[in-house]
Amino acid sequence: MSNYNPYENFLKTLNRAADYISLPDEDRAKLAAAERQITVSIPVKMDDGSTRVFEGFRIQHNSYRGPYKGGLRYHQNVDENEVKALSAWMTIKCAVADIPYGGGKGGIKVDPSKLSKAELERLTRGYVDAIYPMIGPKTDIPAPDVNTNAQIMGWFCDEYSKLSHSLQPAVVTGKPIVLGGSKGREEATGMGVVFAAEKMLKKFGAELKGKKVAVQGNGNVGSVAAKYFVKKGCVLVAASDMSGAVFSKTGLDGELLRKFALEKKLLKDYPTSADVTFVAGDAGNRKLIECDVDILAPCALENQINAENAQKVKAKFIVEGANGPTTAEADEILEKRGVIVVPDILANCGGVVVSYFEWTQNLDCYYLEEDEIITRLDHKMTNAVDKVFEEADKYKTSLRMGAYIHAVSVIVEAGKYLGK
């Protein structure tokens, strides 16, 4: 589906939710448009002495409920529509999680695997230099996303602090703990996916233990989700990454999958046996999406479950660890088939919740222990799940629509009080 436009996908979902609550056209228009779109050119001196210019984006969608908040991704396919959609989804997600942020997102069009560590550092610092006037601890707070990590956030924080002539740890979240990062942040998104799945099943009178699970994507979100699904007693029958997918009827090793992610090893090197098989490339990912499981957790990129494969999904429940993995067309197909989808804006909000905790710790200069963070995250996830189920039940609709209805209502109400 090469013509897939993630921002159009957001608009379709937004308008469906708006129809349920008869949202006026002027409020729809405000939520459809980003408040600010920044495109920058970043010249980087390469290790061989040449200079390359990279294109970067920072899109600030909505600030009714607080400063913009959202990750920074490095990927060769990053474009304006993708970042625009991710920014809008962040606005909705922060409202669902009930944290005082609006939505923002950043991206640089680059394949980071082809850059040295020194080149990545210069690229990151150049990006900060370019967007410096538009960000800040009370304005716009970036965080890690696809292909970015704590080290990149450390460089980001240092460059912003140099330009500000003072240490500013609250300008980004997802930093190393020694630089003011929060305990529990690294695993928060993946852990939140499992919390959301557990709380969702409880609503249906079921439990995670014994459920067959497939996790697409073995990055920071997917590998952590896989690890915690296994800890909860699930049978992890499939996992995938860009190299393909591994399958096992008796269950994969969650700790080993997490180790692969931390060591940046691909699943093509996962040890196979009579019970563990590997299917390479796209074929492996297709087989994973269509395999017979109780729970499918897409934790990779957008547009993974679409009109072409939604009819083939056998999972009873889908818990979205990635942003926008299911298209609007697929959503309608799955809803008609009775497949329960826990949407990204609920399922993966654990990352931004703990980012919020990190930000408040930086501002207060008071730091929490990991058990306190996890307890607070669990509380936030419980409240978010309860609110989404309440709205979905009220309007007799899907969990995604319930989440959007709640978020849109809260954001519009905030805007009215501001006079927007």
Secondary structure, DSSP 8 states (H G I E B T S, - for coil): -TT--HHHHHHHHHHHHHHHTT--HHHHHHHHS-SEEEEEEEEEE-TTS-EEEEEEEEEEEE-TTSSEEEEEEEETT--HHHHHHHHHHHHHHHHHHT-S-EEEEEEEE--GGGS-HHHHHHHHHHHHHHHGGG-BTTTEEEEE-TT--HHHHHHHHHHHHHHHTS--GGG-SS--GGGT--TTHHHHHHHHHHHHHHHHHHHTT--STT-EEEEE--SHHHHHHHHHHHHTT-EEEEEEETTEEEEESS---HHHHHHHHHTT--GGGS---SSEEEEEHHHHHHHHHTS--SEEEE-S-SSSB-TTTGGG---SEEE--SSS-B-HHHHHHHHHHT-EEE-HHHHTTHHHHHHHHHHHHHHHT----HHHHHHHHHHHHHHHHHHHHHHHHHHT--HHHHHHHHHHHHHHHHHHHHT-
